[in-house]
Amino acid sequence: MNWFATNRGTVMEWPSQSPDLNLIEHLWEELERRVSGIRAQNADEKFSQLQTAWAQVPQSVLTSLIQSMPRRCQAVIDSRGFAAK
């Protein structure tokens, strides 16, 4: 927070534990879809499957998630920090 204050950065209040603003949750869902139905013999094999799936997530998916942040932030503001629809 000190760095932002010193460098005149604006920081918005961020509700703790807010899944609406946590984009990694949406990426996990994407990975789950990509590896569903693929069985692994052990944890190392599953990790390898997840790494491969991660590398194949199109940039357009990431861009879409990033571009959704203003809408997500507004939804959280509108819901006063509670879960958004």
Secondary structure as GFF3:
##gff-version 3
##sequence-region A 1 85
A	DSSP	alpha_helix	2	6	.	.	.	ID=ss1
A	DSSP	three_ten_helix	19	21	.	.	.	ID=ss2
A	DSSP	alpha_helix	23	35	.	.	.	ID=ss3
A	DSSP	alpha_helix	43	55	.	.	.	ID=ss4
A	DSSP	alpha_helix	59	67	.	.	.	ID=ss5
A	DSSP	alpha_helix	69	78	.	.	.	ID=ss6
###
